[in-house]
Amino acid sequence: MIEIKPVQNLQTTVTVPGSKSYTNRALLIAGLADGECRLEKPLVSDDTKYMILALKAFGVSVQEEKEAFIVSGRGGELSTPEQDIFIGNAGTAMRFLTTFSALVPGKIRLDGDA
């Protein structure tokens, strides 16, 4: 088993490349972190919008600014969504959220376009 020990008081800035895949990865990691993360210059697309909506369903706060997302991570203490989570046609988000969903108790249904 690999154990990852948290870093205390990490102060850094992450500039996310203009990629929906990288942006969704950064959103997910920020949602798992403990505290606030600022993701600068993210790619705004349907896929990233669905990821943000999904994270909000898990209790993660995401604020959208002009050229940044501010994500308040829950340190792994996520809420169980009360409704199905619609992902549209966001395959990357669907794959990431499948494993993310295993972190909360209960049944989670991820739904999307055919």
PyMOL commands that set and color helices and strands:
alter all, ss='L'
color gray80, all
select helices_A, chain A and resi 20-32+46-57+91-103
alter helices_A, ss='H'
color red, helices_A
select strands_A, chain A and resi 14-15+34-40+61-65+68-74+85-86+110-111
alter strands_A, ss='S'
color yellow, strands_A
deselect
rebuild
show_as cartoon
